[in-house]
Each structure stands twice: as C-alpha cells, then as structure tokens.
Amino acid sequence: MQSTIIMLGLTYMREMTIFRSIFKSSLLRTLIIDDEVLMRQTMEKLVHEHCPNVKLLAKAESVKSGVEAIRKYHPDLVLLDIKMDDGSGFDLLKQLEPIDFKVIFVTAYDEYAIKAIKFSALDYLLKPVDPDDLTKAINKAEKLVVKELNTQLGVLKDNMQSGNISSKKIILKTFDNIHLVKMVDIIYCESYDNYTNFHLQDNNKILVSNTLKEYEEMLSEYGFFRVHKSFLINLAHIVRFEKSEGGSIILTNKKMVPVSSRKREQLLELLDKISENI
C-alpha cells in the first residue's frame, strides 16, 4: 500500500514537472524597448500583473541597445517604442530584416505613424498603455504568423516612404488570407453589420471583419467619401451623379450607389472641386 502511494506520488511529480516545462516553453519570450525609464518600468509592471502568458527577457532603451538585445535573446515578441532618441522603431526593424519575431508598436499619439500602422493591419498601443489593450494585443500576437508579419511590415515601410497615393497599399486580412491591395484599385466598400466588403477593379471582393466606420476614418483623406451609411466610395471611380430618386452615383464597375440626402450637398461640393482641378 505504502509503495503504491509512493509510486503515485512520483508519477504526479513527473506529470507536474512535464506540465510546468510545457507551460514555460509556451510563454511568449518578450523584450521591452523604450527610451523612457518610467515607461519601461510601467510596461514591465503591466506585463507582470496582467500577462501570465509572457516571460519578460530584458529591457532596452534605444535603437542600438534594442538591436543588441534582440540578437542576444532571440525573443518571440518585442514591445517596441516608435520614437526614441537615436531613431525610430522602424529604423530598428530595418536592421533586422527579415523579422523573425512578433511586434507590438507602442507610441504617444502620432497621427501619421498610427495611420501607417493601421493600413498595415499591425497592432499598436497608445501611451499611457491601458492594461486591457495590452492583454488583447498580446493575445492577438500569440496567434500571429511571422511570415504574415513580414508582409505587413513591408507594406508599412513602403507606405511611409511613399507620398504618392497611387502606390499606397492597405492590408486586408480575412480568415484564411492576407491581401495587399492598392488603394487606387478599391472602387467602393460596403457595410455588412460589423463586416466590410471591398469591391475591387478586377471584380474581386474581399470581406473583412472591421466596420465601415473604421475604414472611413482611414481612407477619407485619400479620396474616399461615405455617401451612405452602407457605402464608402472611391471618388476617383465616379462616372456620373444621377439626380433622380434622391440621387445616386454610377461607378466605373457600373454599380449604382445611393446617396443619402444629408450627404448629397457635401458630395456635390466635392465633385465641383474635383472638376475645377481637372
């Protein structure tokens, strides 16, 4: 009886050792790179308190020390500040291409950088970092495929270097694919509850799980206009405006899109401005 109890105890200890080993190996090995001492301390505290799936390896305070830390520790994930004294987080990534780790950008509000990150469907955290946002971002990072990340970072790099709208791209992520789409190839976007369907020049459609409002905020300064609660159109693809039945737009793919009464005047003003510049 006693020997049976001892054997059961040893078996339990072995199983627990194996479980702890598996759990430890499944942790996201993570670096924090930020040039502010207080921010590094805050992020470390948030990670310890709210992210049990993370093992913090080290912290770095600059692009130079960040590159050294990444090469030394080979992390799974980097929490990366965008603006540092000796350069940017983007400068750091350029030195390490192709990237073999996951990235979550951390930034004070920088409208240009945030828009570029959104176009690339990458994750970012705004300072001061909210614990819930951090947890969500890290949980998403666990599922991220590094090969996809390199594609997204490539789009981010191209968009930040190019001021020409004709070459700007947006990443559209579906359940089983990641699409690189030139903005000039988008004819219109259509709302389906919390989803958005992109209609492209080649007649393809891409359905993504983000709202039309999110894309309106991203695309409005690049020649897109929300003519109706369900439609966001690319002004470059307008063929004509028809005044009958309250007003509608005919697009280059022959799609007729309704124009809401409250958007009609604003749309006509935009079309006048476009005609003046032709």
Number of C-alpha atoms within 10 A of each C-alpha: 6 7 8 9 10 11 12 12 12 12 12 12 12 12 12 12 12 12 12 12 11 11 11 14 11 13 16 23 20 24 26 26 29 27 21 15 11 10 17 19 14 14 20 16 12 17 21 14 10 13 19 11 18 21 20 18 15 16 22 21 18 23 27 14 14 24 17 13 19 21 11 9 13 16 20 20 23 23 23 28 27 24 20 17 11 13 13 15 23 18 16 19 18 12 12 13 11 15 15 16 21 22 26 21 21 25 20 14 12 11 9 9 16 22 17 21 23 17 22 24 19 19 17 22 20 15 12 13 17 11 15 12 13 22 17 12 18 23 15 12 21 16 9 14 12 17 13 13 21 17 17 22 22 14 23 25 17 14 21 15 10 11 10 8 13 12 13 22 21 23 21 20 18 12 8 5 9 14 14 16 18 15 20 19 18 22 24 24 24 21 19 16 11 11 14 23 19 22 19 19 14 10 11 9 13 16 18 17 15 17 16 25 16 11 17 18 13 17 20 14 9 16 15 23 21 25 21 19 14 18 21 25 25 21 21 16 21 18 14 13 18 14 11 7 8 11 15 20 21 16 20 14 16 11 14 14 20 20 24 18 12 10 15 17 12 13 18 12 11 14 15 11 11 12 9 8 6 5
